[in-house]
Amino acid sequence: MKNSVITEQLDNMPTGPGVYLMKNTQGDILYVGKAASLRHRVRSYFAPGQKLTPKLERMVAQVNDIDFFLTASEHEALILELNLIKRHHPPYNVRLKDDKTFPYLKIDTAEDWPRVQVTRRLLEDGARYFGPFASARSLRQTLKVIRRVFPFRSCSRNITGRDSRPCLEYYVNNCLAPCIGAVSSEEYNKVIKDLILFLEGKQESVLRKLENEMQQTAEALNFEKAAILRDQVQAARDVIEGQKIAIKLSGEQDVIALASDRDQTCAQVFFIRGGKLIGRESFTLRGTRYEEPQIIMTSFVKQFYDSSPYIPPRLLLQYPLEDRAIVEDWLQGKRGSRVRILVPQRGSKKQLVDIAVENARQGLEQSRIKQQKTVLEAALTEIQKELELPAVPARIEGYDISNIQGTAAAGSMVVFEQGRPKPAHYRRFRIKTVSGANDYAMLQEVLQRRFKRAVDAANGWAIRPDLVLIDGGKGQLNAARTVMEAAGIPSVPVASLAKEDEAIFLPRRARPIILPRQSPGLQLLQRVRDEAHRFALGYHHQRHTRETFASVLDSVPGIGAKRKHALLRRFGSIQAIRDASVAELAATGGMNQGLAEKIKQYV
């Protein structure tokens, strides 16, 4: 329901192009958008019967104020939208993760002895910038490759040529040591020029120059320098070979593909220069849940090239852009010449996009694995701290009991290693010594049998847990502790987790531990507890079904163990037998017409 202020703002919204800002009651900016017509676009959010995504529905419900900026054109609106998103980071916009801190490679050719530097500031200072790179790690990998070919300086020394000794980089052939006068300014600048050509994708011309120089140096009998050049030539060949792909392409282009999962999207960018893949980067976008692929792609292209020092003449995309003509016009203004945006449907260009798509999917999966690992490490560390364990619990064993008034009782043991389930180590127990509904005694039987086997070092039972987790409260904990002390393993930490209030009980501690519901440690303990419950319940149901089935069939004359087993395997339940025809029963292994008719009479 719109409030009176919103209604008045919508009625007086201008019709020209511009940027609008959705704000909540605290004045926080929720969303920034651009429009060819502010009135038409903004009113569409609040129109009766308008179908919005769940994400936009949540946003509109919070809007308490709308601000806007009129611009002279859609082109200006696009630039202003980018600047406002970068400044305010609205939660409902698709946005690049840490977009303000992307690293670049900087080469200032105006310096007497140009350095190759890593920077996170893209300035209009005449220097050459290459990037952005997705992370500092990605940039370091690039530096490691090019330093094999081009020995450049990265230090901040004042170069006089009269230093007494060079740094270690000189001795490992990573620098030409201008600090001690080991190279002339002309020779050093030649290396920097070749490096720039190499980064621009003109590797073949650089390779030819290196090969010619190596040949001339060898003919001049300067074998030491020729050997260094030989190593550089081989390194350059290795780089070029690694950049070749089976698909033949020409010219310069970037290829962009996406892979999304929930609120996160991985954008993969291939940089094609001179028909070679000279590099690729993977970027993470947030706030993409419920967004259409076209919107995500448009947001990424605008934000990425807003901070990119180079715009290629052609972009190959997995999805089309919203307002493609406006974006093309904006990119053309940044490049200074025509830029084409294509979504190829066939041929070699489509094959290249498909390769980028698969890389994006793999990148998203790797990102998910890394995030999961980080969360699990935090969870295990929290469990160690809160439960005062002697070490991080690398192996957690969870136990539970399942029965109906003591019948078909079953116990379970599940194992989590490094926070992840290890089903190969799961075990299930058929309760043998306890009759009636006595969960404490059943739990003790399971633990006695489990730790009795621990003395046999020849099997997996010998692996001691770092934490035993019981499904239950103080009573279950005390029952477990009694058994473990009797088994001679009181040093193994034990805790119980009660479903009510999710309280964690520890031995010799009067009050339970209550962790926040969003605590990663509590969530991991809940997973172990719930998995033990699921595993025990599954085995209990299986036993209960078999025993119920067998007890009913025991009253049918002529039905022995083999025929009961055959009927159980085929029908699975008494109800299924009731529903089956005599012919179907007679067709079961070991059965005949007469027995089938008897079964129908009895059941």
LOKOL-309680 format. One line per 3 residues: their letters; for each residue x, y, z of C-alpha. Coordinates in nm, 4 decimals. Example, Ala and Ser with C-alpha at 12.3 -4.5 7.8 and 13.67 -1.06 7.14 Angstrom:
# LOKOL-309680
as = 1.2300/-0.4500/0.7800  1.3670/-0.1060/0.7140
***
This chain:
# LOKOL-309680
mkn = 0.0000/0.0000/0.0000  0.1480/0.3346/-0.1091  0.1607/0.6109/0.1497
svi = 0.0402/0.9609/0.0633  0.3952/1.0913/0.0056  0.4741/0.8130/-0.2450
teq = 0.1415/0.8724/-0.4222  0.2151/1.2433/-0.4593  0.5710/1.1735/-0.5769
ldn = 0.4468/0.9324/-0.8440  0.1849/1.1822/-0.9658  0.4510/1.4516/-1.0052
mpt = 0.7355/1.2395/-1.1421  0.8907/1.3993/-1.4563  0.8744/1.2201/-1.7911
gpg = 1.2365/1.2806/-1.8992  1.5399/1.0486/-1.8654  1.7192/1.0223/-1.5344
vyl = 1.8113/0.8180/-1.2297  1.5793/0.7286/-0.9408  1.6669/0.6277/-0.5840
mkn = 1.4344/0.4149/-0.3689  1.4743/0.4875/0.0059  1.3386/0.3319/0.3261
tqg = 1.2077/0.5042/0.6402  1.5635/0.5599/0.7690  1.6635/0.7306/0.4447
dil = 1.8884/0.4430/0.3367  1.9119/0.3920/-0.0391  1.7602/0.0549/-0.1288
yvg = 1.7943/0.0677/-0.5065  1.9316/0.2882/-0.7829  1.7956/0.2628/-1.1353
kaa = 1.7984/0.4567/-1.4615  1.5105/0.5198/-1.6996  1.4342/0.6746/-2.0351
slr = 1.1156/0.8038/-1.8737  1.1270/0.8399/-1.4964  0.7486/0.8620/-1.4605
hrv = 0.6781/0.5495/-1.6658  0.9524/0.3398/-1.5029  0.8995/0.4346/-1.1383
rsy = 0.5193/0.4139/-1.1535  0.5489/0.0573/-1.2908  0.6763/-0.0651/-0.9510
fap = 0.3525/0.0428/-0.7817  0.0942/-0.0252/-1.0556  -0.2023/-0.2455/-0.9455
gqk = -0.1626/-0.6042/-1.0677  0.2025/-0.5490/-1.1619  0.3925/-0.8794/-1.1440
ltp = 0.7183/-0.8222/-0.9580  0.9902/-1.0689/-0.8635  1.0009/-1.1712/-0.4936
kle = 1.3118/-0.9553/-0.4577  1.1370/-0.6433/-0.5929  0.8259/-0.7161/-0.3862
rmv = 1.0361/-0.7069/-0.0700  1.2028/-0.3850/-0.1827  0.8808/-0.2037/-0.2788
aqv = 0.7308/-0.2955/0.0602  1.0145/-0.1003/0.2258  1.0062/0.2100/0.0044
ndi = 0.9118/0.5230/0.1963  1.0640/0.7894/-0.0297  1.1738/0.8295/-0.3915
dff = 1.4443/1.0682/-0.5038  1.5538/1.1300/-0.8619  1.8024/1.3131/-1.0846
lta = 1.7022/1.4396/-1.4269  1.9685/1.3997/-1.6974  2.0023/1.5303/-2.0509
seh = 2.0110/1.1807/-2.2037  1.9985/0.8082/-2.1272  2.3749/0.8024/-2.1795
eal = 2.4245/1.0481/-1.8930  2.1715/0.8538/-1.6832  2.3769/0.5354/-1.7288
ile = 2.6979/0.7071/-1.6091  2.5223/0.8645/-1.3093  2.3588/0.5305/-1.2189
lnl = 2.7017/0.3609/-1.2148  2.8526/0.6315/-0.9961  2.5657/0.6192/-0.7451
ikr = 2.5758/0.2379/-0.7226  2.9515/0.2505/-0.6669  2.9140/0.5164/-0.3980
hhp = 2.6165/0.3800/-0.2034  2.6199/0.0010/-0.2656  2.2382/-0.0339/-0.2552
pyn = 2.1360/-0.3799/-0.1257  1.8798/-0.4448/-0.4022  2.1146/-0.3683/-0.6936
vrl = 2.3208/-0.6384/-0.8633  2.6733/-0.5371/-0.7702  3.0288/-0.6530/-0.8153
kdd = 3.1841/-0.7850/-0.4971  3.4545/-0.5436/-0.3725  3.4373/-0.3508/-0.7007
ktf = 3.6299/-0.0572/-0.5518  3.9371/-0.2648/-0.4739  4.0179/-0.4501/-0.7957
pyl = 4.3952/-0.4634/-0.8543  4.5612/-0.3420/-1.1739  4.9062/-0.3711/-1.3267
kid = 5.0580/-0.0255/-1.3763  5.3548/0.0719/-1.5950  5.4483/0.4404/-1.5918
tae = 5.6514/0.4900/-1.9096  5.7226/0.8529/-1.8102  5.9645/0.7303/-1.5425
dwp = 6.3349/0.7113/-1.6268  6.3373/0.3476/-1.5218  5.9739/0.2369/-1.5467
rvq = 5.8529/0.0029/-1.2764  5.5848/-0.2627/-1.2990  5.3566/-0.1972/-1.0026
vtr = 5.0430/-0.3366/-0.8488  4.7842/-0.0698/-0.7743  4.4181/-0.0497/-0.6784
rll = 4.3710/0.3053/-0.8061  4.2931/0.3681/-1.1710  4.4142/0.7216/-1.2426
edg = 4.4310/0.9353/-1.5561  4.8035/0.9997/-1.5151  4.9359/0.8853/-1.8538
ary = 5.0547/0.5491/-1.7221  4.9548/0.2198/-1.8828  4.7103/0.0091/-1.6825
fgp = 4.6227/-0.3561/-1.7400  4.3288/-0.5250/-1.5706  4.1205/-0.5225/-1.3643
fas = 4.2175/-0.8558/-1.2133  3.9694/-1.0474/-1.0005  4.2099/-1.0713/-0.7064
ars = 4.5649/-1.0004/-0.5944  4.6342/-1.3728/-0.6249  4.5312/-1.3675/-0.9906
lrq = 4.7554/-1.0683/-1.0543  5.0521/-1.2342/-0.8813  5.0127/-1.5352/-1.1086
tlk = 5.0276/-1.3032/-1.4103  5.3416/-1.1343/-1.2742  5.5030/-1.4723/-1.2173
vir = 5.4475/-1.5636/-1.5835  5.5702/-1.2388/-1.7402  5.8786/-1.2151/-1.5166
rvf = 5.9995/-1.5377/-1.6753  6.0131/-1.3478/-2.0043  6.0795/-0.9846/-1.9052
pfr = 6.3210/-0.9044/-1.6193  6.1818/-0.5722/-1.4914  6.2306/-0.3833/-1.1676
scs = 5.9549/-0.3631/-0.9111  6.1458/-0.1891/-0.6315  6.1180/0.1770/-0.5287
rni = 6.4932/0.2456/-0.5226  6.6293/0.5729/-0.6523  6.8202/0.4494/-0.9586
tgr = 7.1692/0.6037/-0.9882  7.3579/0.3072/-1.1320  7.6149/0.3365/-0.8512
dsr = 7.4736/0.1024/-0.5854  7.7313/-0.1364/-0.4461  7.5228/-0.4521/-0.4906
pcl = 7.1906/-0.5547/-0.6455  6.9020/-0.7281/-0.4687  6.8257/-1.0992/-0.4923
eyy = 6.5946/-1.0482/-0.7936  6.9008/-0.9855/-1.0113  7.0595/-1.3179/-0.9195
vnn = 6.7449/-1.5147/-1.0094  6.7148/-1.3310/-1.3463  6.4008/-1.1381/-1.2462
cla = 6.5618/-0.7930/-1.2808  6.8311/-0.6375/-1.5022  6.9736/-0.4442/-1.2039
pci = 6.9794/-0.0849/-1.3337  7.0645/0.0068/-0.9718  7.4271/-0.1063/-1.0254
gav = 7.4486/0.0072/-1.3875  7.4242/-0.3468/-1.5281  7.1944/-0.2297/-1.8099
sse = 7.1608/0.0882/-2.0120  6.8464/0.2986/-2.0166  6.7892/0.2117/-2.3849
eyn = 6.8126/-0.1639/-2.3193  6.5850/-0.1428/-2.0183  6.3202/0.0637/-2.2007
kvi = 6.3263/-0.1922/-2.4831  6.2322/-0.4628/-2.2320  5.9455/-0.2472/-2.1004
kdl = 5.8169/-0.1799/-2.4537  5.8221/-0.5529/-2.5309  5.6417/-0.6222/-2.2032
ilf = 5.3648/-0.3770/-2.2949  5.3295/-0.5369/-2.6386  5.3129/-0.8771/-2.4732
leg = 5.0370/-0.7645/-2.2331  4.8472/-0.6156/-2.5267  4.8386/-0.9585/-2.6910
kqe = 5.1121/-0.9053/-2.9517  5.3150/-1.2030/-2.8297  5.4274/-1.3323/-3.1710
svl = 5.6021/-1.0090/-3.2628  5.7755/-1.0046/-2.9250  5.8792/-1.3679/-2.9678
rkl = 6.0287/-1.2964/-3.3104  6.2286/-1.0056/-3.1678  6.3622/-1.2213/-2.8855
ene = 6.4567/-1.5000/-3.1268  6.6424/-1.2557/-3.3558  6.8246/-1.1015/-3.0606
mqq = 6.9211/-1.4463/-2.9320  7.0581/-1.5410/-3.2730  7.2602/-1.2192/-3.3022
tae = 7.3951/-1.2551/-2.9494  7.5034/-1.6138/-3.0148  7.6753/-1.5106/-3.3397
aln = 7.8608/-1.2433/-3.1424  7.9843/-1.5256/-2.9130  7.8087/-1.3712/-2.6103
fek = 7.6869/-1.7098/-2.4983  7.5955/-1.6097/-2.1433  7.3464/-1.3507/-2.2625
aai = 7.2304/-1.5837/-2.5394  7.1495/-1.8478/-2.2773  6.9371/-1.5975/-2.0841
lrd = 6.7545/-1.5005/-2.4042  6.7044/-1.8674/-2.4865  6.5272/-1.9198/-2.1541
qvq = 6.3106/-1.6121/-2.2176  6.2199/-1.7364/-2.5648  6.1165/-2.0756/-2.4254
aar = 5.9110/-1.9107/-2.1521  5.7372/-1.6925/-2.4126  5.6643/-1.9985/-2.6276
dvi = 5.5155/-2.1777/-2.3274  5.2867/-1.8807/-2.2588  5.1745/-1.8567/-2.6207
egq = 5.1124/-2.2325/-2.6426  4.9017/-2.2158/-2.3277  4.6909/-1.9388/-2.4812
kia = 4.6022/-2.1294/-2.7978  4.2556/-2.2741/-2.8258  4.1073/-2.5074/-3.0817
ikl = 3.8607/-2.2431/-3.2016  4.0037/-2.0073/-3.4623  3.9237/-1.6427/-3.3995
sge = 4.0584/-1.3143/-3.5227  4.0720/-0.9628/-3.3854  4.0189/-0.8445/-3.0305
qdv = 3.7176/-0.9323/-2.8204  3.6065/-1.0129/-2.4686  3.3817/-1.3121/-2.4022
ial = 3.1514/-1.2991/-2.0987  2.9425/-1.5773/-1.9450  2.7541/-1.6204/-1.6179
asd = 2.6671/-1.8973/-1.3745  2.4293/-1.8272/-1.0852  2.3385/-1.9993/-0.7602
rdq = 2.0978/-1.8324/-0.5160  2.2249/-1.4825/-0.4346  2.5645/-1.5223/-0.6006
tca = 2.6747/-1.5171/-0.9633  3.0139/-1.5947/-1.1136  3.1021/-1.3874/-1.4220
qvf = 3.3792/-1.5322/-1.6386  3.5624/-1.2967/-1.8774  3.7898/-1.4280/-2.1550
fir = 4.0297/-1.1734/-2.3059  4.0936/-1.2555/-2.6727  4.3735/-1.0618/-2.8423
ggk = 4.5108/-1.1532/-3.1833  4.3134/-1.4789/-3.1900  4.4600/-1.5962/-2.8584
lig = 4.3211/-1.6247/-2.5104  4.5709/-1.4005/-2.3318  4.3932/-1.4172/-1.9974
res = 4.0730/-1.4771/-1.8121  3.9265/-1.3472/-1.4882  3.6403/-1.4616/-1.2683
ftl = 3.4310/-1.2049/-1.0794  3.1631/-1.2466/-0.8137  2.8337/-1.0551/-0.8183
rgt = 2.5980/-1.0214/-0.5219  2.2264/-0.9549/-0.5037  2.1386/-1.1692/-0.8065
rye = 1.8676/-1.3885/-0.6517  1.5459/-1.3809/-0.8599  1.7085/-1.1550/-1.1216
epq = 1.6775/-1.2314/-1.4919  2.0057/-1.3258/-1.6681  1.9760/-1.0206/-1.8973
iim = 1.9654/-0.7876/-1.5962  2.2648/-0.9576/-1.4329  2.4639/-0.9453/-1.7570
tsf = 2.3767/-0.5781/-1.8113  2.4794/-0.4852/-1.4578  2.8093/-0.6708/-1.4885
vkq = 2.9015/-0.5241/-1.8280  2.8343/-0.1700/-1.7073  3.0228/-0.2072/-1.3787
fyd = 3.3157/-0.4015/-1.5250  3.3881/-0.1695/-1.8164  3.3324/0.1368/-1.6020
ssp = 3.6564/0.0404/-1.4234  3.8403/-0.1188/-1.7160  4.1282/0.0721/-1.8791
yip = 4.0682/-0.0986/-2.2163  3.7509/-0.1621/-2.4190  3.7804/-0.4148/-2.7071
prl = 3.5915/-0.3514/-3.0325  3.3672/-0.6548/-2.9806  3.1947/-0.8257/-2.6860
llq = 3.0585/-1.1797/-2.7144  2.7930/-1.2389/-2.4477  2.5951/-1.5362/-2.3234
ypl = 2.2823/-1.3224/-2.2743  2.1561/-1.0051/-2.4438  2.1710/-0.6692/-2.2660
edr = 1.8937/-0.4392/-2.1652  1.9294/-0.1088/-2.3537  2.2031/-0.2561/-2.5749
aiv = 2.2198/0.0518/-2.7971  2.2744/0.2820/-2.4966  2.5491/0.0582/-2.3569
edw = 2.7170/0.0327/-2.6981  2.7106/0.4119/-2.7309  2.8629/0.4511/-2.3831
lqg = 3.1384/0.1959/-2.4546  3.2105/0.3608/-2.7869  3.2611/0.6919/-2.6072
krg = 3.5122/0.5272/-2.3709  3.6954/0.3439/-2.6525  3.6887/0.6209/-2.9085
srv = 3.5674/0.3917/-3.1878  3.2839/0.1518/-3.2620  3.2034/-0.1291/-3.0153
ril = 2.9743/-0.4184/-3.1137  2.7883/-0.6360/-2.8625  2.6887/-0.9799/-2.9928
vpq = 2.5094/-1.2852/-2.8537  2.6285/-1.5567/-3.0956  2.3903/-1.8422/-3.1746
rgs = 2.6154/-2.0665/-3.3852  2.9660/-2.1168/-3.5171  3.3042/-2.0602/-3.3547
kkq = 3.1893/-1.7559/-3.1582  2.9112/-1.9609/-2.9964  3.1646/-2.2365/-2.9177
lvd = 3.3838/-1.9832/-2.7397  3.0893/-1.8528/-2.5358  3.0043/-2.2131/-2.4425
iav = 3.3607/-2.2640/-2.3164  3.3272/-1.9492/-2.1067  2.9920/-2.0751/-1.9716
ena = 3.1504/-2.4001/-1.8541  3.4374/-2.2095/-1.6948  3.1853/-1.9868/-1.5145
rqg = 3.0062/-2.2941/-1.3809  3.3329/-2.4443/-1.2599  3.4331/-2.1109/-1.1080
leq = 3.1044/-2.0883/-0.9184  3.1469/-2.4418/-0.7874  3.5026/-2.3700/-0.6713
sri = 3.3820/-2.0519/-0.5031  3.1062/-2.2467/-0.3281  3.3557/-2.5075/-0.2072
kqq = 3.5920/-2.2392/-0.0738  3.3071/-2.0597/0.1049  3.1837/-2.3863/0.2542
ktv = 3.5354/-2.4678/0.3731  3.5654/-2.1250/0.5375  3.2275/-2.1644/0.7107
lea = 3.3113/-2.5163/0.8322  3.6481/-2.4043/0.9670  3.4759/-2.1234/1.1568
alt = 3.2121/-2.3666/1.2869  3.4698/-2.6192/1.4130  3.6758/-2.3432/1.5756
eiq = 3.3647/-2.2105/1.7496  3.2701/-2.5594/1.8739  3.6199/-2.6063/2.0171
kel = 3.6020/-2.2703/2.1946  3.2465/-2.2917/2.3298  3.2678/-2.6567/2.4395
elp = 3.6226/-2.6029/2.5735  3.7633/-2.8951/2.3740  4.1373/-2.9697/2.3777
avp = 4.1541/-2.9504/1.9964  3.9437/-2.8674/1.6929  3.6977/-3.1611/1.6554
ari = 3.8140/-3.3101/1.3269  3.5913/-3.6173/1.3806  3.2467/-3.5825/1.5381
egy = 3.0292/-3.8889/1.6015  2.6540/-3.8412/1.6481  2.4229/-4.0958/1.8179
dis = 2.0452/-4.1378/1.8384  1.7837/-4.4009/1.9295  1.4537/-4.4627/1.7482
niq = 1.1697/-4.6910/1.8658  0.7945/-4.7089/1.9241  0.7355/-4.8059/2.2867
gta = 1.0421/-5.0252/2.2719  0.9488/-5.2163/1.9543  1.1826/-5.2435/1.6524
aag = 1.4353/-5.0343/1.8448  1.7323/-4.9086/1.6443  2.0401/-4.6997/1.7141
smv = 2.2547/-4.4946/1.4819  2.6092/-4.3641/1.4659  2.6942/-4.0983/1.2074
vfe = 3.0375/-3.9516/1.1437  3.1382/-3.6013/1.0337  3.5027/-3.5405/0.9437
qgr = 3.6234/-3.1816/0.9014  3.2591/-3.0768/0.9241  3.1425/-3.2982/0.6360
pkp = 2.9395/-3.6234/0.6543  3.1344/-3.9460/0.5984  2.8625/-4.2046/0.5153
ahy = 3.1181/-4.4850/0.4727  3.1736/-4.4696/0.8507  2.8038/-4.4621/0.9454
rrf = 2.6853/-4.7586/1.1547  2.3407/-4.8793/1.2610  2.2563/-5.0952/1.5622
rik = 1.9738/-5.3389/1.6283  1.8987/-5.3161/1.9994  1.9509/-5.6635/2.1471
tvs = 1.9634/-5.6452/2.5279  1.6973/-5.3887/2.6205  1.3242/-5.4582/2.6306
gan = 1.0587/-5.1938/2.6743  1.0856/-4.8182/2.6121  1.4152/-4.7343/2.7839
dya = 1.6036/-4.4880/2.5650  1.8840/-4.4413/2.8196  1.9618/-4.8144/2.8357
mlq = 1.9404/-4.8451/2.4557  2.1841/-4.5575/2.4129  2.4206/-4.7217/2.6596
evl = 2.4041/-5.0503/2.4675  2.4938/-4.8726/2.1414  2.7885/-4.6915/2.2983
qrr = 2.9113/-5.0066/2.4750  2.9137/-5.1981/2.1478  3.0752/-4.9117/1.9590
fkr = 3.3632/-4.8520/2.2030  3.4160/-5.2221/2.2757  3.5117/-5.2539/1.9100
avd = 3.7484/-4.9572/1.9427  4.0119/-5.1841/2.0984  4.0474/-5.3647/1.7646
aan = 4.2992/-5.1492/1.5782  4.2551/-5.3520/1.2609  3.9315/-5.1815/1.1559
gwa = 3.7679/-4.8404/1.1302  3.6138/-4.8723/1.4760  3.9570/-4.7972/1.6231
irp = 3.9394/-4.4316/1.5154  3.8560/-4.2307/1.8251  3.6238/-3.9315/1.7859
dlv = 3.7215/-3.5819/1.8975  3.3624/-3.5275/2.0105  3.0675/-3.7571/2.0809
lid = 2.7330/-3.5800/2.0300  2.4154/-3.7305/2.1749  2.0648/-3.6393/2.0601
ggk = 1.8941/-3.5462/2.3876  1.9274/-3.3605/2.7148  2.1027/-3.3998/3.0477
gql = 1.9680/-3.7526/3.1082  2.1028/-3.8902/2.7789  2.4345/-3.7144/2.8422
naa = 2.4763/-3.8743/3.1856  2.3857/-4.2186/3.0497  2.6472/-4.1818/2.7742
rtv = 2.9126/-4.0538/3.0114  2.8646/-4.3514/3.2462  2.9260/-4.5980/2.9631
mea = 3.2313/-4.4137/2.8279  3.3934/-4.3982/3.1703  3.3260/-4.7699/3.2209
agi = 3.4817/-4.8395/2.8803  3.7995/-4.6626/2.9907  3.7727/-4.3682/2.7536
psv = 3.6717/-4.0766/2.9765  3.9080/-3.8499/2.7822  3.6802/-3.8452/2.4752
pva = 3.4667/-3.5277/2.5011  3.0913/-3.5848/2.5005  2.7991/-3.3422/2.4724
sla = 2.4267/-3.3600/2.4097  2.2057/-3.1307/2.2037  1.8398/-3.1002/2.3053
ked = 1.5823/-2.9993/2.0449  1.4041/-2.7775/2.2951  1.5862/-2.4408/2.2951
eai = 1.8785/-2.6132/2.1129  2.0613/-2.6306/2.4468  2.4061/-2.7920/2.4587
flp = 2.4750/-2.9942/2.7754  2.8258/-3.0782/2.8985  2.9372/-3.3102/3.1815
rra = 2.9925/-3.1477/3.5191  2.8369/-2.8239/3.3995  2.5144/-2.7180/3.5683
rpi = 2.3811/-2.4862/3.3004  2.3607/-2.5632/2.9297  2.5326/-2.3572/2.6609
ilp = 2.2967/-2.1533/2.4433  2.4481/-2.0384/2.1152  2.2848/-1.7868/1.8757
rqs = 2.0607/-1.9535/1.6162  2.2797/-1.8164/1.3343  2.5976/-1.9491/1.4961
pgl = 2.7936/-2.1673/1.2474  2.9011/-2.3918/1.5363  2.5420/-2.4566/1.6472
qll = 2.4298/-2.5144/1.2880  2.6988/-2.7793/1.2394  2.6016/-2.9561/1.5639
qrv = 2.2380/-2.9470/1.4498  2.3377/-3.1093/1.1209  2.5145/-3.3917/1.3059
rde = 2.2217/-3.4377/1.5466  1.9598/-3.4320/1.2684  2.1619/-3.6721/1.0516
ahr = 2.1869/-3.9196/1.3417  1.8108/-3.8891/1.3921  1.7409/-3.9434/1.0210
fal = 1.9675/-4.2478/1.0030  1.8200/-4.4074/1.3167  1.4616/-4.3373/1.2067
gyh = 1.5217/-4.4912/0.8640  1.6539/-4.8144/1.0144  1.3711/-4.8226/1.2682
hqr = 1.1075/-4.7884/0.9948  1.2750/-5.0636/0.7980  1.2732/-5.2980/1.1002
htr = 0.9195/-5.2045/1.2007  0.7887/-5.2720/0.8488  0.9556/-5.6121/0.8334
etf = 0.8406/-5.7178/1.1795  0.4813/-5.6029/1.1233  0.4754/-5.7736/0.7861
asv = 0.6146/-6.0974/0.9296  0.3779/-6.1018/1.2308  0.0674/-6.0808/1.0094
lds = 0.1867/-6.3492/0.7668  0.2838/-6.5820/1.0517  -0.0888/-6.6527/1.1008
vpg = -0.1295/-6.7800/0.7429  -0.0854/-7.1611/0.7171  0.1797/-7.2648/0.4669
iga = 0.3687/-6.9330/0.4703  0.7223/-6.9826/0.5984  1.0321/-6.7631/0.6120
krk = 1.1216/-6.7905/0.2419  0.7710/-6.7065/0.1211  0.7445/-6.4158/0.3687
hal = 1.0740/-6.2815/0.2352  0.9569/-6.3125/-0.1267  0.6280/-6.1347/-0.0486
lrr = 0.8078/-5.8613/0.1450  1.0527/-5.8053/-0.1381  0.7728/-5.7767/-0.3960
fgs = 0.4956/-5.5911/-0.2080  0.6686/-5.4219/0.0864  0.3603/-5.3775/0.3069
iqa = 0.0429/-5.5483/0.4254  -0.1666/-5.2784/0.2544  -0.0001/-5.3575/-0.0774
ird = -0.0894/-5.7242/-0.0306  -0.4516/-5.6298/0.0455  -0.4608/-5.4309/-0.2784
asv = -0.2957/-5.7069/-0.4869  -0.5002/-5.9573/-0.6849  -0.4869/-6.3336/-0.6245
ael = -0.3090/-6.3743/-0.9568  -0.0403/-6.1238/-0.8557  0.0136/-6.3016/-0.5245
aat = 0.0278/-6.6417/-0.6949  0.2889/-6.5120/-0.9386  0.5297/-6.4342/-0.6525
ggm = 0.8237/-6.6753/-0.6163  0.7337/-6.9872/-0.4155  0.3607/-6.9105/-0.4175
nqg = 0.0635/-7.0882/-0.5821  -0.3079/-7.0272/-0.6354  -0.4164/-7.1956/-0.3142
lae = -0.1712/-7.0075/-0.0910  -0.2605/-6.6784/-0.2603  -0.6293/-6.7333/-0.1821
kik = -0.5449/-6.8159/0.1832  -0.3443/-6.4934/0.2171  -0.6328/-6.2862/0.0820
qyv = -0.8645/-6.4511/0.3392  -0.6329/-6.3832/0.6334  -0.5267/-6.0264/0.5499
***
